[in-house]
Amino acid sequence: MSLLVVGLSHRSAPVSVLERASLHPDARAKLAQDTVAAEPAAEAAVLATCNRIELYADVDKFHAGVAELSTLLAQHSGVGLEELTPYLYVHYEDRAVHHLFSVACGLDSMVVGEGQILGQIKDSLARSQELHTAGRLLNDLFQQALRVGKRAHSETGIDRAGQSLVTFGLEQLAAGTDVGSWARGKKALVIGAGSMSSLAAATLARAGVAEIVVANRTHERAERLTQILTEDDDTDVLARAVPMGSVPDELTRADVVVSCTGATGLVLTADAVAAAVRGRTGEQPAVAPDERSPDAPAPSAPSSVGAEEGCPLDLSAVQPGFSVMGEAAVAGMDAATLEQHAAWVAGGTVDRREAGKRGPEADAELIGALAATATSAGRIPELRRPEPVAEPPRPEPVLFLLDLAMPRDVDAAVHRLAGVRLVDIESLAEASADAPMAADVDQVRRIVSDEVAAFGAAQRAAHITPTVVALRTMAADVVAGEIARLEGRLPGLDDKHRAEITQTVRRVVDKLLHAPTVRVKQLAAEPGGAGYADALRTLFNLDPETVAAVSRAGESTEKNPENRGPA
């Protein structure tokens, strides 16, 4: 059996895909159970965070395992397999171990070095143990990952390389201002009472906000969080709990809103946020200039190029009969040119309202014509980049929102509202792309590499353990049989001499087996040492069922930790 991980994260998929593929806790449990029920997998665990969804499994066939795990991820996420596949990554055996250890150390996080991932790995292991989907391999793997993560944080300065997603998000809200200075005296609304929301509330309290209101669907959890906040000796924040129905009223009073719930739909719509701003300022918030509504006046276009004013493309090279918006021109276009064309369309002077009235038949005809042009015209050469258009400055925000949920809690259209600053997972991903890496990251990478090698050696050594145990069991049975035979031949042997003879025979057998069993464990721990177990079974003609029984007993102990006895 071998370790396999199939997943997607902020590094492999856009936030829009991650958002759609996110799994509710019940769906995660069902995914793990269905994976174990599938033929190639014997164990399974799901690691789901705000920016990753990963399925770990112990499989006996690589290709069948990849196909099955990918299919199960698509089925449970609701995203079609064909759409999901380009964003999936696959790690196998040592690479899978390396990946999880890197994740545990915060090297693969959106904010490098953040430590919250350790709690999420711990929760994933606990859920798998409760569901009995984690056996020896995944128990060992996840427990070792937790130890590696703790070692990285204790032995290096990886914490200096980044912060928690909450802290990073608040820094983005503060926009270069010291978070403590920015937050001091503000009123905060925290929506949700889970681990991320609790961390956000505690961070805001330490930053110096004057009041925190917690809204949650389960009122008892909200009250428990507010009690923890008020009892903290390091802060003097006022905290109170409210039902979710009070969110619209509290939104009008709040300066800062942090939302992280498990809701599958929007918690805060653009209309609700606009109403809150209107309640604070008495004016309807305008739409930001960079995200105008269709009816808003367009800025003046740059100088003319070719037959269409402001178009960065040579439309004269396109076959006649196509829209001046350039449906034909984009055929075969490279990504950079397409982006420039999109910028021209967004700021163009052509009236697009009539285009919206086309029916399905016209759309089908247009698509067919576009496909035909793509095969004949090919790429259209770029003539020039569109000139920037001057825009009026955006007003200072009166409401700050941090959306840490996946899928999102806050309508993305809120980005367009003047007087509001929204930071969500997508904008955090963009901001963190250029974050500086600390020198300690290299040291953490070395720790990960060392720990991966040690884990692999331990697993290979553990693989031969059932065979060694079966060999010693067979030797003990031989000793017992010979002692019984001796007693039959020497019935008058007294207890003292019988015990001495028995002990002597056992010492002889132990000494003969000691060196080869120790050496075979050492050899098996080395890369390529898996064949030593087979050699041992062949040389001593060990019963395969005896070896399998020892292995099953060990796996039963791993799946039921309470059977292990004291640690």
ChimeraX attribute file (.defattr): number of C-alpha atoms within 10 A of each C-alpha:
attribute: neighborCount
match mode: 1-to-1
recipient: residues
	/A:1	15
	/A:2	17
	/A:3	24
	/A:4	26
	/A:5	27
	/A:6	23
	/A:7	23
	/A:8	25
	/A:9	23
	/A:10	20
	/A:11	16
	/A:12	15
	/A:13	18
	/A:14	15
	/A:15	23
	/A:16	13
	/A:17	18
	/A:18	24
	/A:19	21
	/A:20	15
	/A:21	23
	/A:22	26
	/A:23	24
	/A:24	17
	/A:25	13
	/A:26	8
	/A:27	13
	/A:28	24
	/A:29	21
	/A:30	14
	/A:31	23
	/A:32	25
	/A:33	18
	/A:34	17
	/A:35	28
	/A:36	20
	/A:37	14
	/A:38	15
	/A:39	14
	/A:40	22
	/A:41	24
	/A:42	19
	/A:43	26
	/A:44	32
	/A:45	33
	/A:46	27
	/A:47	21
	/A:48	24
	/A:49	18
	/A:50	21
	/A:51	24
	/A:52	23
	/A:53	22
	/A:54	21
	/A:55	23
	/A:56	25
	/A:57	31
	/A:58	27
	/A:59	26
	/A:60	16
	/A:61	14
	/A:62	17
	/A:63	10
	/A:64	14
	/A:65	24
	/A:66	21
	/A:67	12
	/A:68	18
	/A:69	28
	/A:70	21
	/A:71	17
	/A:72	19
	/A:73	28
	/A:74	18
	/A:75	14
	/A:76	18
	/A:77	22
	/A:78	14
	/A:79	17
	/A:80	14
	/A:81	16
	/A:82	10
	/A:83	11
	/A:84	21
	/A:85	16
	/A:86	11
	/A:87	17
	/A:88	18
	/A:89	17
	/A:90	17
	/A:91	18
	/A:92	20
	/A:93	15
	/A:94	16
	/A:95	15
	/A:96	20
	/A:97	26
	/A:98	22
	/A:99	19
	/A:100	28
	/A:101	28
	/A:102	23
	/A:103	22
	/A:104	31
	/A:105	32
	/A:106	29
	/A:107	25
	/A:108	20
	/A:109	25
	/A:110	27
	/A:111	25
	/A:112	25
	/A:113	30
	/A:114	27
	/A:115	23
	/A:116	20
	/A:117	22
	/A:118	21
	/A:119	13
	/A:120	16
	/A:121	23
	/A:122	16
	/A:123	15
	/A:124	20
	/A:125	23
	/A:126	16
	/A:127	20
	/A:128	24
	/A:129	20
	/A:130	13
	/A:131	16
	/A:132	19
	/A:133	24
	/A:134	29
	/A:135	24
	/A:136	18
	/A:137	19
	/A:138	23
	/A:139	22
	/A:140	15
	/A:141	21
	/A:142	23
	/A:143	13
	/A:144	19
	/A:145	28
	/A:146	20
	/A:147	16
	/A:148	24
	/A:149	25
	/A:150	15
	/A:151	15
	/A:152	27
	/A:153	18
	/A:154	11
	/A:155	12
	/A:156	16
	/A:157	17
	/A:158	26
	/A:159	20
	/A:160	16
	/A:161	19
	/A:162	24
	/A:163	19
	/A:164	21
	/A:165	23
	/A:166	23
	/A:167	18
	/A:168	19
	/A:169	27
	/A:170	25
	/A:171	17
	/A:172	21
	/A:173	21
	/A:174	17
	/A:175	12
	/A:176	9
	/A:177	12
	/A:178	12
	/A:179	19
	/A:180	18
	/A:181	12
	/A:182	18
	/A:183	23
	/A:184	16
	/A:185	15
	/A:186	16
	/A:187	21
	/A:188	27
	/A:189	26
	/A:190	27
	/A:191	28
	/A:192	26
	/A:193	27
	/A:194	16
	/A:195	14
	/A:196	21
	/A:197	22
	/A:198	21
	/A:199	17
	/A:200	25
	/A:201	28
	/A:202	19
	/A:203	16
	/A:204	29
	/A:205	26
	/A:206	18
	/A:207	21
	/A:208	20
	/A:209	25
	/A:210	18
	/A:211	20
	/A:212	26
	/A:213	23
	/A:214	31
	/A:215	25
	/A:216	21
	/A:217	15
	/A:218	13
	/A:219	15
	/A:220	14
	/A:221	17
	/A:222	24
	/A:223	20
	/A:224	14
	/A:225	21
	/A:226	23
	/A:227	14
	/A:228	12
	/A:229	23
	/A:230	17
	/A:231	12
	/A:232	13
	/A:233	7
	/A:234	10
	/A:235	17
	/A:236	16
	/A:237	23
	/A:238	15
	/A:239	22
	/A:240	19
	/A:241	22
	/A:242	20
	/A:243	15
	/A:244	17
	/A:245	11
	/A:246	11
	/A:247	22
	/A:248	14
	/A:249	12
	/A:250	20
	/A:251	23
	/A:252	19
	/A:253	17
	/A:254	23
	/A:255	20
	/A:256	23
	/A:257	20
	/A:258	30
	/A:259	26
	/A:260	26
	/A:261	26
	/A:262	18
	/A:263	14
	/A:264	16
	/A:265	13
	/A:266	14
	/A:267	18
	/A:268	20
	/A:269	16
	/A:270	17
	/A:271	13
	/A:272	18
	/A:273	23
	/A:274	21
	/A:275	20
	/A:276	22
	/A:277	24
	/A:278	15
	/A:279	15
	/A:280	16
	/A:281	13
	/A:282	10
	/A:283	11
	/A:284	15
	/A:285	18
	/A:286	14
	/A:287	18
	/A:288	20
	/A:289	19
	/A:290	14
	/A:291	13
	/A:292	16
	/A:293	12
	/A:294	11
	/A:295	8
	/A:296	10
	/A:297	11
	/A:298	15
	/A:299	13
	/A:300	12
	/A:301	17
	/A:302	17
	/A:303	11
	/A:304	11
	/A:305	15
	/A:306	14
	/A:307	12
	/A:308	19
	/A:309	15
	/A:310	22
	/A:311	30
	/A:312	26
	/A:313	27
	/A:314	18
	/A:315	21
	/A:316	12
	/A:317	13
	/A:318	19
	/A:319	12
	/A:320	10
	/A:321	9
	/A:322	15
	/A:323	11
	/A:324	15
	/A:325	20
	/A:326	18
	/A:327	15
	/A:328	28
	/A:329	28
	/A:330	22
	/A:331	21
	/A:332	18
	/A:333	18
	/A:334	13
	/A:335	10
	/A:336	10
	/A:337	20
	/A:338	18
	/A:339	13
	/A:340	19
	/A:341	22
	/A:342	17
	/A:343	17
	/A:344	22
	/A:345	18
	/A:346	15
	/A:347	21
	/A:348	20
	/A:349	16
	/A:350	13
	/A:351	10
	/A:352	12
	/A:353	10
	/A:354	7
	/A:355	10
	/A:356	7
	/A:357	9
	/A:358	10
	/A:359	9
	/A:360	9
	/A:361	9
	/A:362	11
	/A:363	11
	/A:364	11
	/A:365	10
	/A:366	17
	/A:367	14
	/A:368	12
	/A:369	15
	/A:370	19
	/A:371	13
	/A:372	14
	/A:373	20
	/A:374	18
	/A:375	11
	/A:376	11
	/A:377	16
	/A:378	16
	/A:379	16
	/A:380	21
	/A:381	15
	/A:382	17
	/A:383	13
	/A:384	14
	/A:385	16
	/A:386	18
	/A:387	14
	/A:388	10
	/A:389	12
	/A:390	9
	/A:391	10
	/A:392	9
	/A:393	8
	/A:394	15
	/A:395	12
	/A:396	10
	/A:397	15
	/A:398	15
	/A:399	21
	/A:400	19
	/A:401	26
	/A:402	25
	/A:403	27
	/A:404	26
	/A:405	25
	/A:406	27
	/A:407	27
	/A:408	28
	/A:409	24
	/A:410	27
	/A:411	19
	/A:412	17
	/A:413	14
	/A:414	23
	/A:415	20
	/A:416	20
	/A:417	25
	/A:418	21
	/A:419	23
	/A:420	22
	/A:421	22
	/A:422	24
	/A:423	24
	/A:424	25
	/A:425	24
	/A:426	18
	/A:427	14
	/A:428	19
	/A:429	18
	/A:430	11
	/A:431	16
	/A:432	17
	/A:433	11
	/A:434	8
	/A:435	13
	/A:436	10
	/A:437	16
	/A:438	16
	/A:439	13
	/A:440	17
	/A:441	22
	/A:442	14
	/A:443	16
	/A:444	25
	/A:445	17
	/A:446	12
	/A:447	20
	/A:448	27
	/A:449	17
	/A:450	13
	/A:451	19
	/A:452	25
	/A:453	17
	/A:454	13
	/A:455	20
	/A:456	17
	/A:457	20
	/A:458	17
	/A:459	19
	/A:460	22
	/A:461	21
	/A:462	16
	/A:463	19
	/A:464	26
	/A:465	21
	/A:466	21
	/A:467	26
	/A:468	24
	/A:469	16
	/A:470	22
	/A:471	22
	/A:472	17
	/A:473	13
	/A:474	17
	/A:475	16
	/A:476	16
	/A:477	12
	/A:478	14
	/A:479	17
	/A:480	15
	/A:481	11
	/A:482	14
	/A:483	17
	/A:484	13
	/A:485	11
	/A:486	15
	/A:487	13
	/A:488	11
	/A:489	10
	/A:490	11
	/A:491	8
	/A:492	9
	/A:493	13
	/A:494	10
	/A:495	9
	/A:496	8
	/A:497	10
	/A:498	16
	/A:499	12
	/A:500	11
	/A:501	14
	/A:502	16
	/A:503	12
	/A:504	12
	/A:505	15
	/A:506	17
	/A:507	12
	/A:508	10
	/A:509	15
	/A:510	14
	/A:511	10
	/A:512	11
	/A:513	15
	/A:514	11
	/A:515	10
	/A:516	13
	/A:517	19
	/A:518	11
	/A:519	11
	/A:520	19
	/A:521	22
	/A:522	15
	/A:523	19
	/A:524	23
	/A:525	24
	/A:526	15
	/A:527	11
	/A:528	10
	/A:529	18
	/A:530	17
	/A:531	11
	/A:532	18
	/A:533	20
	/A:534	12
	/A:535	13
	/A:536	18
	/A:537	18
	/A:538	12
	/A:539	8
	/A:540	10
	/A:541	11
	/A:542	17
	/A:543	14
	/A:544	12
	/A:545	10
	/A:546	17
	/A:547	19
	/A:548	14
	/A:549	13
	/A:550	17
	/A:551	20
	/A:552	14
	/A:553	11
	/A:554	16
	/A:555	16
	/A:556	16
	/A:557	15
	/A:558	21
	/A:559	21
	/A:560	14
	/A:561	13
	/A:562	9
	/A:563	10
	/A:564	12
	/A:565	7
	/A:566	6
	/A:567	4
